Amino acid sequence: MNKIFTFLLLLLLLCGCNSNGINDKLFKEGEKYANQIYQIKYGIIDLDNKGLEKYLNQDKTNLNNKEKQYVKLIGDFFIQWTIYIADKQADGKLDKETEDKFMKIANKLKNEYGVNLKER
């Protein structure tokens, strides 16, 4: 939990030094990303499969820098989600529905975008 708040503080400091529109947008995305990790890890919300699948179904051949950063955030997000799943499996508290939702998107990332979570 401290890592998330450190991440947000660092983003806040970076955005404060150079507060143009791009940094503001990146901060907002970073904050949203950190909140998603926190909320999912602590069971406040469910993973938004529909929104992520809609994004993954888009053509990725001509990505701009902002979109590339977003793809990286998705990759980082799934690393954190993998850790969450592993923790729940170790505790024996992972429900089948949550695991199925994760595996569906993880397989899509692996098959269509070459993101292999087990190797990362």
Order of alpha helices (4+ residues) and beta strands (2+ residues): alpha-alpha-alpha-alpha-alpha
